[in-house]
Amino acid sequence: MIPPVGRAEKWLSLLMVSVLVAGCASPGTVVENPVNNPTPALKPGVYTVKTVDTPPISTHEVYPDFPSELGSIPEGKAVVLFTVRADGKVGDASVAQADDVLFGEEAVRAVLKWRFQPAQLAGKPVDCRMTLPFIFDSPYGINEGGVMGDPLPSRSPSATQGTIEAH
């Protein structure tokens, strides 16, 4: 005769089944953590691209790496908000929107290394706020099951990146 199962045994059995089922999830599956931040107020002395005579022009560009932790995701996007200072360096960079926080972090890391001819207003360099979208294409092969494979041959980053947008 089998003894009756008590409440504690039922919970223990349910817990064990839950752990076993959770372990059956695909190890290559990644859940995205999107970012959508409000646009902060414009700081005093910072202009928008629409209000300057000559917008900033990039002179040195660095493109972000595809986050290896997101290898099972075939593509992503991040939009970075930043200020091109009067000295041509980038400051106040932040993620405005990203399909995943890691895409945003990589995009900010890259844009901080960019250099520009600064915006001009009345013939003088000024600080100018801009946005820049980055499109990420996975360098990893994704099989039919959504599992990351070996890295694919590299592509020219300029072919997959967006353009500077007025903000």
Residue pairs with C-beta under 8 A, 6 or more apart in sequence:
5 13
26 145
26 146
26 147
27 147
28 71
28 72
28 145
28 146
28 147
28 148
29 72
29 146
30 69
30 70
30 71
30 72
30 73
32 70
32 73
32 76
32 99
32 100
33 100
33 101
33 102
34 97
34 98
34 99
34 100
34 101
35 78
35 95
35 97
35 98
35 100
35 101
35 104
36 97
37 94
37 95
37 96
37 97
39 81
39 96
39 167
40 81
40 94
42 48
42 129
43 83
43 92
43 127
45 126
45 127
46 83
46 127
46 128
46 129
47 119
47 121
47 126
47 127
47 128
47 129
48 128
48 129
48 166
48 167
49 55
49 56
49 119
49 128
49 129
49 130
49 164
49 166
49 167
50 166
51 121
52 119
52 120
52 121
52 126
52 128
53 119
53 120
53 121
53 122
53 123
54 119
54 120
55 119
55 128
55 130
55 164
55 166
56 84
56 88
56 116
56 117
56 118
56 119
56 128
56 130
56 164
57 116
57 117
58 114
58 115
58 116
58 164
59 88
59 115
59 116
59 117
60 113
60 114
60 115
61 114
61 158
62 110
62 111
62 113
62 114
63 110
63 134
63 157
63 158
63 161
64 78
64 103
64 106
64 107
64 109
64 110
64 134
64 136
65 106
66 106
66 136
66 137
66 138
66 139
66 140
67 100
67 102
67 103
67 105
67 106
67 136
69 102
70 76
70 100
70 102
70 103
70 138
71 138
71 140
71 148
72 140
72 142
72 146
72 147
72 148
73 99
73 100
73 138
74 137
74 138
74 142
75 135
75 136
75 137
75 138
76 98
76 99
76 100
76 103
76 135
76 136
77 97
77 98
77 99
77 103
77 133
77 134
77 135
77 136
78 95
78 97
78 98
78 99
78 103
78 104
78 106
78 107
78 133
78 134
78 136
79 95
79 96
79 97
79 98
79 107
79 131
79 132
79 133
79 134
80 93
80 94
80 95
80 96
80 104
80 107
80 108
80 111
80 131
80 132
80 133
80 134
81 92
81 93
81 94
81 95
81 96
81 129
81 130
81 131
81 167
82 90
82 91
82 92
82 93
82 94
82 111
82 112
82 129
82 130
82 131
82 132
83 90
83 91
83 92
83 93
83 127
83 128
83 129
83 130
84 90
84 116
84 118
84 119
84 127
84 128
84 129
84 130
85 91
85 118
85 127
86 118
86 124
86 125
86 126
86 127
87 118
87 125
88 115
88 116
88 117
88 118
88 125
89 115
89 116
90 111
90 112
90 113
90 114
90 115
90 116
92 129
93 108
93 111
93 112
94 108
95 101
95 104
95 105
95 107
95 108
96 131
97 104
98 104
98 107
103 134
103 136
106 134
106 136
107 132
107 134
110 134
111 132
111 134
118 125
118 126
118 127
118 128
119 125
119 126
119 127
119 128
120 126
129 167
130 164
130 165
130 166
130 167
131 164
131 165
131 166
131 167
132 162
132 164
132 165
133 161
133 162
133 163
133 165
134 161
134 162
135 160
135 161
135 162
136 160
137 155
137 160
138 148
139 151
139 152
139 154
139 155
140 148
140 149
140 150
140 151
140 152
141 148
141 149
141 150
141 151
141 152
142 148
142 149
143 149
